[in-house]
Amino acid sequence: MPTPSTGPARLAAAAAGQDGKDHDAAGREVAGVVCRYLESGGPLSVADGSGVIGELEQRLAELLGVSGVLTFSSGTGALHAAYLALDLPPGSEVIAPVLGFHASVTPALHCGLSAVLVDVDPGTGNMSPAALRAAITSRTRCVTVVHYLGHPAAMSEITAICRKYGLRLVEDCSHAYLSAFRTRPVGTFGDIAAWSMDVKKTLSAGVGGFLATPYRELADRALLAGHYRGRSHTRVTDPALLAFAETGLGLKYRLHPLAAVIALAGAGTLRARVERRQMLLSRLSDGLAQVPGITPPAVRGDVTMGGWFSYRPAAPGRDDAAFARLLEALRAGGVPAHLPSIGPLDELPLFTSPVPLQAAAGTWQPRLCGPFDGARAYLRGRFSVTVRDGDSPDLMDAYAAAFAAAAADAA
């Protein structure tokens, strides 16, 4: 393993200083593209999907290998539109993994649907096909997969289960820009897929999101869900739905043009940034694989990881006190390591207590298919390491060496 030439203090300072330079450069770039758009007289509201909105949607379709892209004001809004587009009967159940961000499934609450949480693979944190199969009942109508932290879910098994039981399939690809399962891009397996463009995502609009679907009926309903008037009048094709174009379904979820400008600038460098992140984190994983007691994040041989939304190695087999000592030693050694900020969904009141909304009290009745042994095994001894796109390969080697020293000190 390479030995760093810097001590812990210089290691931390180098990482922080590089991050500061990257942040400043990115800020100047964003300011520049926004200023140029405003100086050119670009509109601050686009209702018909033209201009920068249409340009971004076309670019996203090309980059991600999907069709029927429609932008929204947030990833949550895109997911809400996805569930509305599916038009499932009230009381239908949507099966989702217990690991992930709540917004993958909570918009279903506002569509008269209910969530069923199932266990995950202890290696990847993705939905377990066996747990999915065991949770299906006569009320099941939909499955929502989350490509967790950028690792594609087991799509061959999951799509086969959905076909067998006639279930709709939603993909949440927010963590998985440019990820692929057996060379096929994520977002192309289900009926409809959604991405977030929040500030921390691989592609950021500041705040924003989009969905993609190849099915005209779903696209029509998604348009009505958040793009009333201009866009619905020109793009909805079903005559029965077109009658509602003026009002849509009463919601406004359009992406702000300035957010589209920011995202379009990021789209131009997306592939290069993903490739660099893959290189950096693969190098870090190679280094950690040599450290006794440390397990790099699992990457199955039939997937491409895309943006590695979060890098989360593990130190399994340690009790809480030993794990705390290791984390403290890593930080003292200059490694930007911390505990994951979001836990499993079965710990949130929205899935365990009566919902504080009378309109949903009769339909939102979550079912927890525990005991979630896979999720607990995945989370045990798991922590996050912050790696920036502008970090160097040498810094990854230094982190790996710091891991070796911390693991020995905390043993």
Secondary structure as GFF3:
##gff-version 3
##sequence-region A 1 411
A	DSSP	alpha_helix	8	39	.	.	.	ID=ss1
A	DSSP	alpha_helix	51	64	.	.	.	ID=ss2
A	DSSP	beta_strand	69	72	.	.	.	ID=ss3
A	DSSP	alpha_helix	75	86	.	.	.	ID=ss4
A	DSSP	beta_strand	93	97	.	.	.	ID=ss5
A	DSSP	three_ten_helix	102	104	.	.	.	ID=ss6
A	DSSP	three_ten_helix	106	111	.	.	.	ID=ss7
A	DSSP	beta_strand	114	118	.	.	.	ID=ss8
A	DSSP	alpha_helix	129	135	.	.	.	ID=ss9
A	DSSP	beta_strand	140	146	.	.	.	ID=ss10
A	DSSP	three_ten_helix	148	150	.	.	.	ID=ss11
A	DSSP	alpha_helix	155	165	.	.	.	ID=ss12
A	DSSP	beta_strand	168	172	.	.	.	ID=ss13
A	DSSP	beta_strand	180	181	.	.	.	ID=ss14
A	DSSP	beta_strand	184	185	.	.	.	ID=ss15
A	DSSP	beta_strand	192	196	.	.	.	ID=ss16
A	DSSP	beta_strand	209	212	.	.	.	ID=ss17
A	DSSP	alpha_helix	216	226	.	.	.	ID=ss18
A	DSSP	alpha_helix	230	235	.	.	.	ID=ss19
A	DSSP	alpha_helix	239	242	.	.	.	ID=ss20
A	DSSP	alpha_helix	257	267	.	.	.	ID=ss21
A	DSSP	alpha_helix	270	288	.	.	.	ID=ss22
A	DSSP	beta_strand	303	304	.	.	.	ID=ss23
A	DSSP	alpha_helix	320	332	.	.	.	ID=ss24
A	DSSP	beta_strand	337	338	.	.	.	ID=ss25
A	DSSP	three_ten_helix	345	347	.	.	.	ID=ss26
A	DSSP	alpha_helix	349	352	.	.	.	ID=ss27
A	DSSP	three_ten_helix	358	360	.	.	.	ID=ss28
A	DSSP	beta_strand	367	368	.	.	.	ID=ss29
A	DSSP	alpha_helix	373	379	.	.	.	ID=ss30
A	DSSP	beta_strand	384	385	.	.	.	ID=ss31
A	DSSP	alpha_helix	393	409	.	.	.	ID=ss32
###
